[in-house]
Amino acid sequence: MTASFPALSFQLEHLDLSLNRIETIFGDRAFDGLGSLLVLRLQSNALTSLPSQEALSPLHTLHSLDLGGNKGVGSLPPYAFKSLQQSLNSLSLRGCGLTNANLSGDAFSRLSALRFLDLSFNAFSSVPTSALSQLSLLEELSVGGNSRLHKMHSSCLKGLRRLSRLDVSNSTSLRKVEAEAFRTNEHLKAIDFDGCRRLRTFEPLAFAGPPRLVLSFADAGWTRVPEEVYLPESVASVDLGGNDLVCDCEVIPLYERLTDGTSFGNASVVECHAPDALRGAQLASVEDGKKEVGSVPTPGPLGSSYSQALLLASQMKYSVLVSRYCQQANEAVVGVSHYCQRVRNMSALIVSRPEICLPLLSVGRKSVSHYCQRARNTTTYLHVVMDSWLRST
């Protein structure tokens, strides 16, 4: 493409050349006469490389550039957009065939005005930290849909001091978020993990750093919610919509978090999928008397409809559900061991990594105390379950 637009000089502000078969854009006259252009859309063409610097140089007021869907672009050289460094606010490279190997560490250098960057649906195996670290004023970043992205490593967004929103949704290979992945992003407010159906592992302090995070794990394929997602005080709310949660004894810590009087539970309606006695019930609104439980007494300190529903099942002699008491007793035993191990892990982390943990010592102390309390609560629940089972037989 070498044509120019002299008749439109200083008039045209939006130009959409999407869905054509443009293969190259070169020469210093490709966009000649478009000195007032604000938005340029070139998505879903057949580009095999970025528009040349000479071609982009007349666009000194360009605010938004969309190159998404040009799978043949494949690589970004150093200073790929230097001719737009003063004006470019939004850049989309969605689905451009980019990998870690062919993305220069200086690809985004000098883009001092850039606030929005879309790198979704490429082939990154890890977050391109080096290249992104040049964008100190970036506010929104999307790296979702990268099918080779398998973990969010520690300080993976280092340098993005102003980042407020992160989209990692539909990263189908993402399995792990490492400790302090977002430690340096103190302005981060929201992370979208929707559709990350293999994500199960969150290291301790995975969400340390940002003070009030809103997390979304909608349609994550979860039946259990990892406690590292909802226990940290830095997490303000979690969206769990579209997950088939099993509401047994393991969900009680989440229930307590949803009903602790804070705004934590406002992100979504969380529904129970199992057991049958609670199917379709909203987790945060299940209270004594909300479900018909007959004359079954409130069992001990828990006083929740979860244990009431289980007691009702045993009283009605449903043999399968009575058997579930035994299973839950076993789970409670494992739970005690689990929380005690959490105490040991948290203590070891504070001792072994003081340079990181000292600023977070108060958080660490609270976490240790929290896990000790969880161990005590789970032990109490074990006794309640066993007593209830004995009464039902």
Buried (B, 14 or more C-beta within 10 A) or exposed (E): BEEBBEEBBEEBEEBEBEEEEBEBBBBBBBBBBBBBBBBBBBBBBEBEBBBBBBBBBBBBBBBBBBBBBBBEBBBBEEBBBBBBBEBBBBBBBBBBBBBBEBBBBBBBBBBEBBBBBBBBBBBBBBBBBBBBBBBEEBBBBBBBBBBBBBBBBBBBBBBBBBBBBBBBBBBBBBBBBBBBBBBBBEEBBBBBBBBBBBBBBBBBBBBBBBEEBBBBBBBBBBEEBBBBBBBBBBBBBBBBBBBEBBBBBBBBBBBBBBBEEEEBBEBBEBBBBEBEBBEEBBBBEBEEEEBEBEEBEBBBEBEBBBBBBBBBBBBEEBEEBBEBBEEBBEBBEEBBEBBBEBBEBBBEBBEEBEEBBEEBEEBBEBBBEBBBEBBEBBBBBBEBBBEBBEEBE
